[in-house]
Amino acid sequence: MRANAHPQNNDQLPANLPASMFSYQPRALGGVKAQRLFCHLRDTLPWQQPSILVYGKWHAIPRLQLYMGDADSAYEYSQQRFEPAPWVPELDAMRQRLNLALGCHFNAVLVNYYRHGLDCMGWHSDDEPELGLEPVIASISLGALRKFKLRHKESGEVTDLALTNGSLLIMKGQSQRCYAHSLPKQRKVTQGRINLTFRHIDSSLL
Ligand SMILES: O=C(O)CCC(=O)C(=O)O
């Protein structure tokens, strides 16, 4: 993690997004290192494709994922309970560096693998009770450039952010209460992308 992973260096954040809720560093990890980590995780993680309930029907999620963390960091969303897989050394080391750099206590990471531009994630907020009231979420992107959308819940204003290989987006404060986010399909994207969202889970709030 480079020194510029610190949230105070935030000059790449779109002007309409509040710095009290978001920070964005496009090159928190070097490009070569980020691409190498992308290939390593893509080729070695035991990917899963769970189904979730949408309007009464079960659908396989349109991406692969793996939930990883400390033993006591079980997580629930879309009426599913996810028990954490044990840390792999690279991601454990990364969460320790993030905890030091940001003063956080991340104990879990949701790893999403978008195999190509048809893999995506719909609109949602990370507002499950076990994340607490004002969660800090550190999102690292590896691999293909993808568009990330943020929608202000009151005004409806949508802001696009191009998440680069090696970037770090931090969402904090009232961000999950005020905004929804999504990763839309991009049919022309042929390369894969992995996103790591580091979180602090308090399973006693489940
Ligand atoms: O892939 C991304 O950048 C978005 C991931 C996301 O929305 C989430 O993990 O909640």
The ligand as an SDF file (V2000), in Angstrom:
LIG
                    3D

 10  9  0  0  0  0  0  0  0  0999 V2000
  -17.1780   -4.3510   -7.3840 O   0  0  0  0  0  0  0  0  0  0  0  0
  -17.3870   -3.2800   -6.8400 C   0  0  0  0  0  0  0  0  0  0  0  0
  -16.6560   -2.3130   -6.9760 O   0  0  0  0  0  0  0  0  0  0  0  0
  -18.6120   -3.1350   -5.9590 C   0  0  0  0  0  0  0  0  0  0  0  0
  -18.6870   -4.1370   -4.8460 C   0  0  0  0  0  0  0  0  0  0  0  0
  -19.8430   -3.8600   -3.9470 C   0  0  0  0  0  0  0  0  0  0  0  0
  -20.7280   -3.0930   -4.2530 O   0  0  0  0  0  0  0  0  0  0  0  0
  -19.9380   -4.5390   -2.6640 C   0  0  0  0  0  0  0  0  0  0  0  0
  -19.1080   -5.4210   -2.3640 O   0  0  0  0  0  0  0  0  0  0  0  0
  -20.8730   -4.2020   -1.9070 O   0  0  0  0  0  0  0  0  0  0  0  0
  1  2  2  0
  2  3  1  0
  2  4  1  0
  4  5  1  0
  5  6  1  0
  6  7  2  0
  6  8  1  0
  8  9  2  0
  8 10  1  0
M  END
$$$$
